[in-house]
Amino acid sequence: TYLDRGAHTEKEYLRWFPSINASYNVRENLIARAAWSTSIGRPNFNQYAGGVTLPDPENPSPGDQITVSNVGIKPWSARSINVRLEYYMQGVGQITVGAFRRDFENFFGSTTLESTPEFLENYSLNPETYGQYPVVTQYNLDTTVRMQGISVNYRQPLTFLPAWARGIQIFANGNAQRLL
């Protein structure tokens, strides 16, 4: 169901996003890499549409909710640091170990509220039809969110296989990340 509100929203992203990348050959087969970067993450376009998504009261299902767009939501920005060691095995194969830390400003949060009589009246919604549904919307967090993690990768071509099977390789990776 679409409700015409005649909303107009204008957004502009005029910023610089610098980054620095460096590599150093520790040995012939060992490379150390480091990077620092800034980035941005825009909200989904539907956040700027200013709409309200309503559940179908004639076909209710568990988890039905009223979703309200937040036209005032800001994009998140992040400062990231990445470090990595790459070891190239004799002939073929590679093992990589890396770590990262990313600090987010204005990260997105979600909240669920009761549909109050004032809310329903503001959107011209019938309280008997929609009063039972929770209201969900997104907002920007006031605090900095830090994410950090590590990764380990292994790649090894199986060169001992017959010629028709060349190109088959083993690849494995593991990642662990934590949101602080």
MIDOSE-1310 file (N, C-alpha, C; in nm, 2 decimals, decimal comma, always signed):
residues 180
tyld	+0,09/-0,12/+0,00/+0,00/+0,00/+0,00/+0,09/+0,12/+0,00; +0,06/+0,21/-0,09/+0,14/+0,34/-0,10/+0,06/+0,46/-0,05; +0,11/+0,54/+0,03/+0,04/+0,66/+0,08/+0,12/+0,78/+0,02; +0,05/+0,86/-0,05/+0,11/+0,98/-0,11/+0,13/+1,09/-0,01
rgah	+0,26/+1,12/+0,01/+0,30/+1,22/+0,11/+0,36/+1,34/+0,04; +0,40/+1,33/-0,09/+0,46/+1,44/-0,16/+0,60/+1,47/-0,10; +0,67/+1,38/-0,04/+0,80/+1,41/+0,02/+0,90/+1,43/-0,09; +0,99/+1,52/-0,06/+1,11/+1,55/-0,15/+1,23/+1,55/-0,06
teke	+1,33/+1,47/-0,11/+1,45/+1,46/-0,04/+1,57/+1,48/-0,13; +1,67/+1,55/-0,09/+1,79/+1,57/-0,17/+1,91/+1,54/-0,09; +2,00/+1,45/-0,14/+2,12/+1,41/-0,07/+2,24/+1,43/-0,16; +2,35/+1,47/-0,11/+2,47/+1,49/-0,18/+2,59/+1,44/-0,10
ylrw	+2,68/+1,37/-0,17/+2,80/+1,31/-0,11/+2,93/+1,37/-0,18; +2,97/+1,49/-0,13/+3,09/+1,55/-0,18/+3,20/+1,54/-0,08; +3,27/+1,43/-0,08/+3,38/+1,42/+0,02/+3,49/+1,34/-0,05; +3,61/+1,36/+0,01/+3,73/+1,28/-0,04/+3,74/+1,16/+0,05
fpsi	+3,79/+1,05/-0,02/+3,81/+0,92/+0,05/+3,95/+0,88/+0,02; +4,05/+0,93/+0,09/+4,19/+0,90/+0,06/+4,22/+0,76/+0,11; +4,33/+0,70/+0,05/+4,38/+0,57/+0,09/+4,53/+0,57/+0,06; +4,60/+0,48/+0,14/+4,74/+0,46/+0,12/+4,76/+0,31/+0,12
nasy	+4,83/+0,26/+0,03/+4,87/+0,12/+0,02/+5,02/+0,10/+0,00; +5,07/+0,01/+0,08/+5,22/-0,01/+0,07/+5,25/-0,16/+0,07; +5,36/-0,20/+0,00/+5,40/-0,34/+0,00/+5,56/-0,33/+0,02; +5,61/-0,44/+0,09/+5,75/-0,45/+0,11/+5,79/-0,59/+0,09
nvre	+5,89/-0,62/+0,01/+5,94/-0,75/-0,01/+6,04/-0,78/+0,10; +5,99/-0,86/+0,20/+6,08/-0,89/+0,31/+6,19/-0,99/+0,26; +6,15/-1,09/+0,18/+6,23/-1,18/+0,12/+6,18/-1,20/-0,02; +6,25/-1,29/-0,10/+6,20/-1,31/-0,24/+6,06/-1,37/-0,24
nlia	+6,03/-1,45/-0,14/+5,90/-1,51/-0,14/+5,81/-1,47/-0,03; +5,84/-1,36/+0,04/+5,76/-1,31/+0,15/+5,73/-1,16/+0,13; +5,60/-1,12/+0,12/+5,56/-0,98/+0,10/+5,48/-0,94/+0,22; +5,51/-0,82/+0,27/+5,43/-0,76/+0,38/+5,35/-0,65/+0,31
raaw	+5,22/-0,64/+0,34/+5,14/-0,53/+0,28/+5,06/-0,46/+0,39; +5,04/-0,33/+0,38/+4,96/-0,25/+0,47/+4,88/-0,15/+0,39; +4,76/-0,12/+0,45/+4,67/-0,02/+0,38/+4,60/+0,05/+0,49; +4,57/+0,18/+0,46/+4,48/+0,26/+0,54/+4,39/+0,33/+0,44
stsi	+4,26/+0,33/+0,47/+4,16/+0,38/+0,38/+4,04/+0,44/+0,46; +3,97/+0,53/+0,38/+3,84/+0,58/+0,43/+3,74/+0,54/+0,33; +3,62/+0,52/+0,38/+3,51/+0,48/+0,29/+3,38/+0,53/+0,34; +3,27/+0,51/+0,26/+3,14/+0,55/+0,29/+3,04/+0,44/+0,26
grpn	+2,93/+0,43/+0,33/+2,83/+0,33/+0,30/+2,69/+0,40/+0,30; +2,64/+0,41/+0,19/+2,51/+0,48/+0,18/+2,39/+0,39/+0,22; +2,29/+0,44/+0,27/+2,17/+0,36/+0,30/+2,11/+0,31/+0,17; +2,02/+0,21/+0,18/+1,94/+0,17/+0,07/+1,86/+0,29/+0,02
fnqy	+1,84/+0,29/-0,11/+1,76/+0,40/-0,17/+1,62/+0,41/-0,11; +1,56/+0,30/-0,07/+1,43/+0,31/-0,02/+1,42/+0,39/+0,11; +1,53/+0,41/+0,18/+1,53/+0,49/+0,30/+1,50/+0,64/+0,26; +1,54/+0,68/+0,15/+1,52/+0,82/+0,10/+1,38/+0,84/+0,04
aggv	+1,31/+0,73/+0,01/+1,18/+0,74/-0,06/+1,08/+0,80/+0,03; +1,10/+0,79/+0,16/+1,00/+0,85/+0,26/+0,87/+0,77/+0,27; +0,88/+0,64/+0,25/+0,76/+0,56/+0,24/+0,73/+0,48/+0,37; +0,61/+0,43/+0,38/+0,57/+0,34/+0,49/+0,52/+0,21/+0,42
tlpd	+0,58/+0,10/+0,47/+0,54/-0,03/+0,42/+0,45/-0,10/+0,52; +0,33/-0,13/+0,47/+0,23/-0,19/+0,57/+0,21/-0,33/+0,54; +0,18/-0,41/+0,65/+0,15/-0,55/+0,63/+0,01/-0,57/+0,57; -0,02/-0,68/+0,52/-0,15/-0,71/+0,46/-0,24/-0,77/+0,57
penp	-0,33/-0,70/+0,63/-0,41/-0,75/+0,74/-0,50/-0,86/+0,70; -0,53/-0,88/+0,57/-0,62/-0,99/+0,52/-0,54/-1,12/+0,51; -0,41/-1,12/+0,50/-0,32/-1,23/+0,50/-0,21/-1,22/+0,60; -0,24/-1,22/+0,73/-0,14/-1,20/+0,83/-0,04/-1,32/+0,83
spgd	+0,08/-1,28/+0,87/+0,18/-1,39/+0,89/+0,27/-1,35/+1,01; +0,33/-1,44/+1,07/+0,42/-1,41/+1,19/+0,53/-1,31/+1,14; +0,56/-1,22/+1,23/+0,66/-1,12/+1,20/+0,62/-1,00/+1,12; +0,49/-0,99/+1,09/+0,44/-0,87/+1,02/+0,47/-0,74/+1,10
qitv	+0,50/-0,64/+1,03/+0,54/-0,51/+1,09/+0,51/-0,40/+1,00; +0,51/-0,28/+1,05/+0,50/-0,15/+0,97/+0,64/-0,10/+0,96; +0,69/-0,08/+0,84/+0,83/-0,03/+0,82/+0,82/+0,11/+0,77; +0,89/+0,20/+0,85/+0,90/+0,34/+0,81/+1,04/+0,38/+0,77
snvg	+1,05/+0,44/+0,65/+1,17/+0,49/+0,60/+1,22/+0,61/+0,68; +1,35/+0,63/+0,69/+1,41/+0,74/+0,76/+1,48/+0,83/+0,66; +1,42/+0,93/+0,61/+1,48/+1,02/+0,51/+1,60/+1,10/+0,56; +1,61/+1,11/+0,69/+1,71/+1,19/+0,75/+1,84/+1,10/+0,79
ikpw	+1,84/+0,97/+0,75/+1,95/+0,89/+0,79/+2,07/+0,93/+0,71; +2,19/+0,93/+0,78/+2,31/+0,97/+0,71/+2,39/+0,84/+0,67; +2,48/+0,86/+0,57/+2,56/+0,74/+0,54/+2,66/+0,72/+0,65; +2,71/+0,59/+0,66/+2,81/+0,56/+0,76/+2,95/+0,60/+0,69
sars	+3,05/+0,62/+0,77/+3,18/+0,64/+0,71/+3,27/+0,55/+0,80; +3,38/+0,51/+0,74/+3,47/+0,42/+0,81/+3,62/+0,46/+0,78; +3,70/+0,43/+0,88/+3,85/+0,44/+0,87/+3,90/+0,30/+0,89; +3,98/+0,25/+0,79/+4,02/+0,11/+0,80/+4,17/+0,10/+0,79
invr	+4,22/+0,00/+0,86/+4,36/-0,04/+0,86/+4,37/-0,19/+0,83; +4,44/-0,23/+0,73/+4,46/-0,37/+0,69/+4,61/-0,40/+0,68; +4,65/-0,51/+0,74/+4,79/-0,56/+0,73/+4,78/-0,71/+0,68; +4,89/-0,75/+0,61/+4,88/-0,89/+0,55/+5,03/-0,93/+0,52
leyy	+5,05/-1,06/+0,55/+5,18/-1,12/+0,51/+5,14/-1,23/+0,41; +5,22/-1,23/+0,30/+5,19/-1,33/+0,19/+5,32/-1,41/+0,17; +5,31/-1,54/+0,19/+5,43/-1,63/+0,17/+5,40/-1,71/+0,04; +5,49/-1,70/-0,05/+5,48/-1,78/-0,18/+5,57/-1,90/-0,17
mqgv	+5,51/-2,02/-0,18/+5,59/-2,14/-0,16/+5,67/-2,17/-0,29; +5,78/-2,24/-0,27/+5,87/-2,27/-0,38/+5,79/-2,33/-0,50; +5,80/-2,26/-0,61/+5,73/-2,30/-0,73/+5,59/-2,25/-0,74; +5,50/-2,31/-0,66/+5,36/-2,27/-0,66/+5,30/-2,28/-0,52
gqit	+5,19/-2,21/-0,50/+5,12/-2,22/-0,37/+5,14/-2,09/-0,29; +5,05/-2,06/-0,20/+5,06/-1,94/-0,13/+4,98/-1,95/+0,01; +5,04/-1,89/+0,11/+4,98/-1,88/+0,24/+4,97/-1,74/+0,28; +4,86/-1,69/+0,32/+4,84/-1,55/+0,35/+4,78/-1,54/+0,49
vgaf	+4,83/-1,45/+0,57/+4,77/-1,42/+0,71/+4,75/-1,27/+0,71; +4,63/-1,23/+0,75/+4,60/-1,08/+0,75/+4,51/-1,05/+0,87; +4,51/-0,92/+0,90/+4,43/-0,86/+1,01/+4,37/-0,73/+0,96; +4,26/-0,69/+1,02/+4,20/-0,56/+0,99/+4,13/-0,50/+1,11
rrdf	+4,12/-0,37/+1,11/+4,04/-0,29/+1,21/+3,97/-0,18/+1,13; +3,84/-0,17/+1,15/+3,76/-0,07/+1,09/+3,67/+0,00/+1,19; +3,68/+0,13/+1,19/+3,60/+0,22/+1,29/+3,49/+0,29/+1,21; +3,36/+0,26/+1,24/+3,25/+0,32/+1,17/+3,19/+0,44/+1,25
enff	+3,16/+0,54/+1,18/+3,08/+0,66/+1,24/+2,94/+0,65/+1,17; +2,84/+0,69/+1,24/+2,70/+0,69/+1,19/+2,66/+0,55/+1,14; +2,70/+0,45/+1,21/+2,66/+0,31/+1,16/+2,51/+0,30/+1,18; +2,45/+0,21/+1,10/+2,30/+0,20/+1,10/+2,26/+0,11/+1,22
gstt	+2,15/+0,15/+1,28/+2,09/+0,07/+1,39/+1,94/+0,06/+1,35; +1,87/-0,03/+1,41/+1,73/-0,05/+1,38/+1,66/-0,05/+1,52; +1,54/+0,00/+1,52/+1,46/+0,00/+1,64/+1,32/-0,04/+1,61; +1,25/-0,10/+1,71/+1,11/-0,14/+1,70/+1,03/-0,07/+1,81
lest	+0,92/-0,01/+1,77/+0,84/+0,06/+1,86/+0,70/+0,01/+1,85; +0,62/+0,05/+1,95/+0,47/+0,02/+1,94/+0,41/+0,12/+1,85; +0,30/+0,07/+1,78/+0,23/+0,17/+1,70/+0,13/+0,24/+1,79; +0,17/+0,37/+1,83/+0,09/+0,45/+1,92/-0,02/+0,51/+1,84
pefl	-0,13/+0,56/+1,91/-0,24/+0,63/+1,84/-0,19/+0,75/+1,77; -0,09/+0,82/+1,82/-0,03/+0,94/+1,75/+0,03/+0,90/+1,62; +0,11/+0,79/+1,62/+0,17/+0,75/+1,50/+0,07/+0,71/+1,40; -0,03/+0,63/+1,43/-0,13/+0,59/+1,34/-0,21/+0,70/+1,28
enys	-0,24/+0,80/+1,37/-0,31/+0,92/+1,32/-0,23/+1,00/+1,22; -0,10/+1,01/+1,25/+0,00/+1,09/+1,17/+0,00/+1,03/+1,02; -0,01/+0,90/+1,01/-0,01/+0,84/+0,88/-0,15/+0,80/+0,83; -0,25/+0,85/+0,90/-0,39/+0,82/+0,86/-0,42/+0,67/+0,85
lnpe	-0,37/+0,60/+0,95/-0,39/+0,45/+0,95/-0,50/+0,42/+1,06; -0,59/+0,32/+1,02/-0,69/+0,28/+1,11/-0,63/+0,20/+1,23; -0,66/+0,25/+1,36/-0,60/+0,18/+1,47/-0,65/+0,04/+1,49; -0,78/+0,01/+1,45/-0,83/-0,13/+1,46/-0,76/-0,22/+1,36
tygq	-0,71/-0,17/+1,25/-0,65/-0,25/+1,15/-0,50/-0,27/+1,17; -0,43/-0,16/+1,20/-0,29/-0,16/+1,21/-0,23/-0,14/+1,35; -0,32/-0,12/+1,45/-0,27/-0,09/+1,59/-0,20/-0,21/+1,65; -0,21/-0,33/+1,60/-0,15/-0,45/+1,66/-0,01/-0,47/+1,61
ypvv	+0,03/-0,40/+1,50/+0,16/-0,42/+1,44/+0,27/-0,33/+1,50; +0,39/-0,39/+1,52/+0,50/-0,30/+1,57/+0,56/-0,22/+1,45; +0,62/-0,11/+1,49/+0,68/-0,01/+1,39/+0,83/-0,03/+1,39; +0,89/-0,05/+1,27/+1,04/-0,06/+1,26/+1,09/+0,05/+1,18
tqyn	+1,21/+0,10/+1,22/+1,28/+0,20/+1,14/+1,43/+0,19/+1,17; +1,51/+0,26/+1,08/+1,65/+0,26/+1,10/+1,69/+0,40/+1,15; +1,81/+0,41/+1,21/+1,87/+0,54/+1,26/+2,02/+0,52/+1,26; +2,08/+0,64/+1,28/+2,23/+0,64/+1,29/+2,27/+0,62/+1,44
ldtt	+2,36/+0,53/+1,47/+2,41/+0,51/+1,61/+2,50/+0,63/+1,65; +2,49/+0,67/+1,77/+2,57/+0,79/+1,82/+2,71/+0,75/+1,85; +2,74/+0,62/+1,87/+2,87/+0,58/+1,91/+2,95/+0,52/+1,79; +3,08/+0,52/+1,81/+3,17/+0,46/+1,71/+3,16/+0,31/+1,72
vrmq	+3,15/+0,24/+1,61/+3,14/+0,09/+1,61/+3,27/+0,04/+1,55; +3,34/-0,05/+1,62/+3,47/-0,10/+1,57/+3,45/-0,25/+1,53; +3,50/-0,28/+1,42/+3,50/-0,42/+1,37/+3,64/-0,46/+1,35; +3,68/-0,57/+1,39/+3,82/-0,62/+1,37/+3,82/-0,77/+1,34
gisv	+3,92/-0,81/+1,27/+3,92/-0,96/+1,24/+4,05/-1,00/+1,18; +4,06/-1,13/+1,16/+4,18/-1,19/+1,10/+4,14/-1,29/+0,99; +4,23/-1,32/+0,90/+4,20/-1,42/+0,80/+4,33/-1,50/+0,77; +4,31/-1,62/+0,73/+4,42/-1,71/+0,69/+4,37/-1,78/+0,56
nyrq	+4,46/-1,77/+0,46/+4,42/-1,83/+0,33/+4,54/-1,93/+0,29; +4,50/-2,03/+0,22/+4,60/-2,13/+0,17/+4,55/-2,17/+0,03; +4,64/-2,17/-0,07/+4,62/-2,21/-0,21/+4,73/-2,29/-0,26; +4,70/-2,41/-0,31/+4,81/-2,50/-0,36/+4,76/-2,57/-0,48
pltf	+4,82/-2,54/-0,60/+4,78/-2,62/-0,72/+4,83/-2,77/-0,70; +4,76/-2,86/-0,76/+4,80/-3,00/-0,75/+4,87/-3,03/-0,88; +5,00/-3,00/-0,88/+5,09/-3,02/-1,00/+5,13/-3,16/-1,02; +5,10/-3,25/-0,93/+5,14/-3,39/-0,95/+5,04/-3,47/-1,03
lpaw	+4,92/-3,41/-1,06/+4,82/-3,47/-1,13/+4,85/-3,49/-1,28; +4,79/-3,58/-1,35/+4,81/-3,59/-1,50/+4,78/-3,46/-1,57; +4,83/-3,45/-1,69/+4,82/-3,32/-1,77/+4,68/-3,28/-1,79; +4,59/-3,38/-1,81/+4,45/-3,34/-1,83/+4,38/-3,28/-1,71
argi	+4,44/-3,30/-1,59/+4,38/-3,25/-1,46/+4,46/-3,12/-1,41; +4,55/-3,07/-1,49/+4,62/-2,95/-1,45/+4,52/-2,84/-1,43; +4,55/-2,76/-1,34/+4,46/-2,65/-1,30/+4,37/-2,67/-1,18; +4,37/-2,80/-1,14/+4,29/-2,83/-1,02/+4,38/-2,79/-0,90
qifa	+4,32/-2,72/-0,80/+4,40/-2,68/-0,69/+4,31/-2,69/-0,56; +4,38/-2,68/-0,45/+4,32/-2,68/-0,32/+4,32/-2,54/-0,27; +4,21/-2,50/-0,22/+4,20/-2,36/-0,16/+4,12/-2,37/-0,03; +4,17/-2,31/+0,07/+4,10/-2,30/+0,20/+4,12/-2,17/+0,26
ngna	+4,02/-2,12/+0,33/+4,04/-1,99/+0,41/+3,96/-2,00/+0,53; +4,00/-1,92/+0,63/+3,93/-1,91/+0,75/+3,93/-1,76/+0,79; +3,82/-1,71/+0,84/+3,80/-1,58/+0,89/+3,74/-1,57/+1,02; +3,78/-1,48/+1,10/+3,71/-1,45/+1,23/+3,70/-1,30/+1,24
qrll	+3,58/-1,25/+1,28/+3,57/-1,11/+1,30/+3,48/-1,08/+1,42; +3,50/-0,97/+1,47/+3,43/-0,93/+1,60/+3,38/-0,79/+1,59; +3,26/-0,77/+1,63/+3,21/-0,63/+1,64/+3,22/-0,58/+1,78; +3,28/-0,47/+1,80/+3,30/-0,42/+1,94/+3,21/-0,30/+1,96
